Amino acid sequence: MATSSVLPLHLPSCTRRATAVRASSAAAPPSPAAVATTTQSLEEAFGRKGLRFVADPAGGAPTAELSVRNGSSLHLRLGDGLVTSYRPKVYWKDDGCREVLHTVAGPSGGVKGGVGLVLNEVSSSGAGAGAQSSSLLDGAGWAVRDVDSDSFDAVQVELGCTKGKLDISYVVTLYTLSMATAVIVRNTGTKPVELTSAVLSHIKFDKRSGTAVEGLIGCPYCSHPPPAAGFGILSPAEAMQREEPGWFFGGPEEPRQGVWTVEEDHYTTLKKKVSRVYAVPPEERKKRIYSTAPSKFTTIDQYSGLGFRLVRMGFEDMYLCSPGGLYDKFGKDYFLCTGPASMLVPVVVNPGDEWRAAQVIEHDNL
């Protein structure tokens, strides 16, 4: 099980930070010679037991491969911080590992899907119609800042970049029974900064009809598009496109955007197309006392019998999207796009302060 700390492994402050090797942007694939030079430099500076640096077979981008003693593994694309594979050990038979993440081929030979970070700066007060946001990660130029491990059961990679007066760290950690992705934003400027953010995960399921989540009963939700992300499989427009109810996958009509309702089902079935944010409505948050949204929920795959908990830390909302009948455009497997977010009300980071948030995907299937 994952620990409760956002950064369970200590990232030592040492001279290796000054020799961070900058990874190339995924939007402009580097040449094979440049990839070989980058991965060799990274391997020499940061390679260790359970961590090696290679060229991603899908697109050639520099990639960190993390592994721990029980066979669980994770692939982290360094140019944009996208986790393209997470294979935890979930069975005792054979090697016992299973791919959790859903990915599809991207237009430039890379992949979309997986687990990725969305981080936007809001340029005007509030998150209403008048607010505009711009991505802090487009062309971010991530660098490998440091790594850590305990040699057996945990491996961690820290990526970092600077955007104006903001110092951004993105920390990915693999454990035997979980993985964590954490973001730390430090404001070194003289003015407050407003941010919206999310960690979106594309979770793979065996069949459409056996897909559900548990743990959201009693939580308010409304229809809402996902934040725009270059790694997203469904665009915001596709996610919000209404699906005609079929004979087998019918049910109550999805509420219109901005109309709040309360989850009444212990098991939220996701056979049909939905795009929702589960959260405390912004108006409720103005009260002195209010109930918070659940800090975690569990995915249920009826056919594989596996379940994974998604835990939020530091975020206020939970985003949940199922593709419905659109899923077969992206392969034979059904999937959910889900994860913790701060979408409805921006997070304010004051000068000299920092904001931390994280997602943990954990399981106890063994």
Secondary structure, 3 states (H helix, E strand, C coil): CCCCCCCCCCCCCCHHHHHCEECCCCCCCCCHHHHHHHHHHHHHHHCECCEEEEECCCCCCEEEEEECCCCCEEEEECCCCEEEEEECECCCCCCCECCCECEEECCCCCEEECEEEEEEEECCCCCCCCCCEEECCCCCCCEEEEEEECCCCEEEEEEEEEECCEEEEEEEEEECCEEEEEEEEEECCCCCEEEEEEEEEEEEECCHHHEEEECCCCCEEEECCCCCCCCCCCCHHHHHCCCCCCCCCCCCCCCCECCCEECCCCEEECCCCEEEEECCCCCHHHCCCCCCCCCEEEEEECCCCCEEEEEEECCCEEEEEECHHHHHHHCCCEEEEEEEEEEEEEEEECCCCEEEEEEEEECCCC
